[in-house]
Amino acid sequence: MIVVFPNPTTGNLTIRTNLDITYSLFDFTGREVLKNLNEEVIDITTLPNGVYFLSIRHHDKVFNKRIVKED
């Protein structure tokens, strides 16, 4: 199970799971803005407000989650 919160977020995004995962964050145009992360909390306060896509990888599977960053 993978839990991502809060969404929408104003800056910090928490990812909780018992799986071995890595993830990357993409902006609305598909540009990778953060890559190959594995931290439980990621700081996106420096990114502009908008819609992002979190791509979570677990072995050969990929899960995508829409993230909204707002003030």
Backbone as ProteinMPNN parsed JSONL, in Angstrom:
{"seq_chain_A": "MIVVFPNPTTGNLTIRTNLDITYSLFDFTGREVLKNLNEEVIDITTLPNGVYFLSIRHHDKVFNKRIVKED", "coords_chain_A": {"N_chain_A": [[0.843, -1.177, 0.0], [0.503, 2.224, -0.802], [0.643, 5.457, 0.383], [0.029, 8.829, -0.167], [0.355, 12.085, 0.943], [-0.067, 15.506, 2.228], [-2.648, 16.222, -0.143], [-4.322, 18.479, -1.943], [-1.087, 20.149, -1.554], [0.983, 22.478, 0.281], [3.651, 22.491, 0.354], [5.336, 20.379, 1.673], [5.417, 16.944, 0.964], [4.32, 13.813, 1.865], [5.21, 10.42, 1.717], [4.093, 7.315, 2.395], [4.826, 3.944, 2.847], [5.292, 0.39, 2.844], [6.718, -0.785, 0.954], [9.505, -1.299, -1.294], [10.414, 1.383, -2.926], [11.04, 3.821, -5.536], [10.808, 7.173, -6.71], [9.743, 9.781, -8.961], [9.147, 13.217, -9.774], [7.091, 14.985, -11.956], [6.424, 17.871, -13.971], [3.518, 19.597, -15.359], [4.008, 19.658, -18.076], [5.461, 17.422, -18.528], [8.105, 17.464, -17.903], [10.787, 16.331, -15.958], [11.088, 17.196, -12.659], [12.01, 16.513, -10.143], [14.035, 13.756, -9.357], [14.433, 10.178, -9.095], [13.993, 9.687, -6.305], [13.862, 8.629, -2.849], [13.113, 9.345, -0.362], [11.05, 9.75, 2.573], [9.684, 12.129, 3.039], [9.205, 14.8, 0.871], [10.314, 17.966, -0.155], [8.638, 20.417, -1.759], [8.423, 23.119, -1.796], [9.808, 25.071, -3.214], [8.966, 24.824, -5.787], [6.82, 26.062, -8.404], [3.315, 26.89, -8.003], [0.859, 24.521, -9.068], [-0.055, 21.697, -11.162], [1.27, 18.498, -10.706], [2.868, 15.345, -11.437], [3.362, 12.417, -9.789], [5.464, 9.815, -10.165], [5.676, 6.602, -9.265], [7.795, 3.937, -8.648], [7.937, 0.458, -8.313], [9.729, -2.271, -8.364], [9.012, -3.776, -11.36], [6.739, -2.331, -11.81], [4.775, 0.63, -12.304], [3.276, 3.366, -10.783], [1.124, 6.14, -10.993], [0.46, 9.333, -9.654], [-1.568, 12.144, -9.288], [-0.635, 15.343, -8.25], [-1.326, 18.303, -6.494], [0.023, 21.456, -6.116], [-0.182, 24.211, -4.095], [-0.517, 27.547, -2.672]], "CA_chain_A": [[0.0, 0.0, 0.0], [1.238, 3.481, -0.894], [-0.185, 6.594, 0.77], [0.677, 10.109, -0.46], [-0.439, 13.159, 1.559], [-1.414, 15.95, 1.873], [-2.871, 16.559, -1.55], [-3.241, 19.389, -2.343], [-0.055, 20.473, -0.583], [1.597, 23.795, 0.172], [5.102, 22.402, 0.347], [5.892, 19.057, 1.958], [4.616, 15.814, 0.515], [4.744, 12.616, 2.584], [4.905, 9.156, 1.057], [4.201, 6.21, 3.356], [4.663, 2.624, 2.253], [6.201, -0.637, 3.327], [7.331, -1.333, -0.251], [10.765, -0.73, -1.749], [10.031, 2.211, -4.074], [11.683, 5.086, -5.888], [9.813, 7.982, -7.404], [10.147, 11.033, -9.602], [8.06, 14.18, -9.893], [7.051, 15.627, -13.263], [5.482, 18.983, -14.078], [2.387, 19.373, -16.262], [4.492, 19.482, -19.444], [6.185, 16.163, -18.6], [9.515, 17.67, -17.527], [11.113, 15.766, -14.648], [11.583, 18.267, -11.796], [12.733, 15.816, -9.078], [14.157, 12.398, -9.881], [15.009, 9.038, -8.37], [13.93, 9.943, -4.874], [13.345, 7.559, -2.005], [12.851, 9.903, 0.958], [9.643, 9.679, 2.992], [9.115, 13.471, 2.903], [9.898, 15.615, -0.123], [10.021, 19.396, -0.057], [8.389, 21.021, -3.065], [8.088, 24.523, -1.571], [10.449, 25.943, -4.201], [8.315, 24.658, -7.089], [5.651, 26.925, -8.585], [1.993, 26.277, -7.847], [0.386, 23.866, -10.274], [-0.322, 20.264, -11.149], [2.443, 17.655, -10.907], [2.589, 13.923, -11.49], [4.315, 11.617, -9.046], [5.626, 8.501, -10.782], [6.216, 5.731, -8.229], [8.24, 2.667, -9.219], [8.166, -0.683, -7.427], [10.205, -3.332, -9.258], [8.669, -3.502, -12.759], [5.438, -1.653, -11.861], [4.791, 2.085, -12.159], [2.013, 3.958, -10.375], [1.156, 7.592, -11.148], [-0.455, 10.06, -8.77], [-1.66, 13.58, -9.581], [-0.361, 16.16, -7.066], [-1.593, 19.736, -6.679], [0.824, 22.342, -5.245], [-0.807, 25.528, -3.989], [-0.154, 28.306, -1.466]], "C_chain_A": [[0.892, 1.246, 0.0], [0.264, 4.614, -0.575], [0.622, 7.862, 0.545], [-0.211, 11.211, 0.098], [0.464, 14.306, 1.979], [-1.489, 16.282, 0.387], [-4.257, 17.172, -1.672], [-2.281, 19.671, -1.182], [0.441, 21.897, -0.794], [3.116, 23.702, 0.167], [5.691, 21.038, 0.592], [4.907, 17.978, 1.571], [5.18, 14.566, 1.19], [4.293, 11.382, 1.828], [5.152, 8.053, 2.074], [3.936, 4.894, 2.648], [5.601, 1.649, 2.938], [6.904, -1.32, 2.153], [8.66, -0.647, -0.533], [10.475, 0.052, -3.031], [11.068, 3.298, -4.329], [10.632, 5.879, -6.644], [10.445, 9.236, -7.975], [8.917, 11.92, -9.702], [8.193, 14.91, -11.225], [6.088, 16.8, -13.23], [4.437, 18.669, -15.147], [2.82, 19.144, -17.71], [5.253, 18.167, -19.624], [7.659, 16.276, -18.276], [9.746, 17.133, -16.117], [11.735, 16.86, -13.78], [12.311, 17.727, -10.569], [12.849, 14.363, -9.502], [14.806, 11.423, -8.922], [15.087, 9.268, -6.861], [13.508, 8.689, -4.127], [13.118, 8.044, -0.578], [11.364, 9.793, 1.289], [8.95, 11.029, 2.832], [9.915, 14.228, 1.853], [9.392, 17.047, -0.026], [9.841, 19.96, -1.456], [8.011, 22.499, -2.926], [8.68, 25.445, -2.619], [9.827, 25.81, -5.592], [7.115, 25.59, -7.207], [4.353, 26.156, -8.332], [1.581, 25.634, -9.16], [0.144, 22.391, -10.058], [0.969, 19.52, -11.491], [2.004, 16.197, -10.945], [3.722, 13.178, -10.805], [4.322, 10.221, -9.653], [6.368, 7.611, -9.79], [6.553, 4.387, -8.851], [8.497, 1.644, -8.122], [8.465, -1.878, -8.317], [9.83, -2.985, -10.699], [7.318, -2.802, -12.912], [5.615, -0.153, -11.64], [3.384, 2.545, -11.823], [2.159, 5.469, -10.518], [0.087, 8.234, -10.281], [-0.4, 11.541, -9.123], [-1.523, 14.351, -8.265], [-0.649, 17.616, -7.4], [-0.783, 20.509, -5.645], [0.17, 23.703, -5.276], [-0.323, 26.22, -2.714], [-1.312, 28.374, -0.528]], "O_chain_A": [[1.898, 1.309, 0.707], [-0.802, 4.719, -1.182], [1.759, 7.971, 1.003], [-1.396, 11.277, -0.228], [1.675, 14.106, 2.081], [-0.476, 16.588, -0.242], [-5.26, 16.473, -1.525], [-2.604, 19.467, -0.012], [0.339, 22.452, -1.888], [3.799, 24.712, -0.003], [6.489, 20.571, -0.22], [3.708, 18.093, 1.823], [6.377, 14.294, 1.098], [3.158, 11.297, 1.359], [6.27, 7.874, 2.556], [2.941, 4.748, 1.937], [6.594, 2.053, 3.543], [7.603, -2.316, 2.338], [8.905, 0.462, -0.06], [10.31, -0.54, -4.098], [11.862, 3.644, -3.455], [9.671, 5.309, -7.161], [11.508, 9.687, -7.548], [7.786, 11.434, -9.715], [9.27, 15.391, -11.577], [5.061, 16.749, -12.553], [4.469, 17.604, -15.763], [2.099, 18.515, -18.484], [5.648, 17.828, -20.739], [8.391, 15.29, -18.364], [8.992, 17.444, -15.196], [12.79, 17.395, -14.121], [13.154, 18.426, -10.006], [11.867, 13.781, -9.963], [15.61, 11.791, -8.065], [16.129, 9.062, -6.239], [12.876, 7.798, -4.694], [12.946, 7.227, 0.327], [10.523, 9.747, 0.391], [7.759, 11.077, 2.525], [11.142, 14.296, 1.923], [8.201, 17.296, 0.16], [10.783, 19.979, -2.248], [7.366, 23.068, -3.806], [8.113, 26.503, -2.893], [10.133, 26.604, -6.481], [6.459, 25.877, -6.205], [4.31, 24.93, -8.435], [1.909, 26.134, -10.236], [0.137, 21.899, -8.93], [1.668, 19.869, -12.443], [0.895, 15.863, -10.529], [4.886, 13.292, -11.189], [3.303, 9.531, -9.654], [7.545, 7.835, -9.507], [5.712, 3.766, -9.502], [9.179, 1.922, -7.136], [7.566, -2.432, -8.95], [10.302, -1.971, -11.214], [6.805, -2.69, -14.025], [6.489, 0.278, -10.888], [2.419, 2.168, -12.488], [3.212, 6.02, -10.197], [-1.038, 7.744, -10.186], [0.679, 12.121, -9.242], [-2.209, 14.051, -7.288], [-0.264, 18.104, -8.463], [-0.887, 20.253, -4.446], [-0.017, 24.288, -6.343], [0.206, 25.582, -1.803], [-1.205, 28.971, 0.543]]}, "name": "protein", "num_of_chains": 1, "seq": "MIVVFPNPTTGNLTIRTNLDITYSLFDFTGREVLKNLNEEVIDITTLPNGVYFLSIRHHDKVFNKRIVKED"}
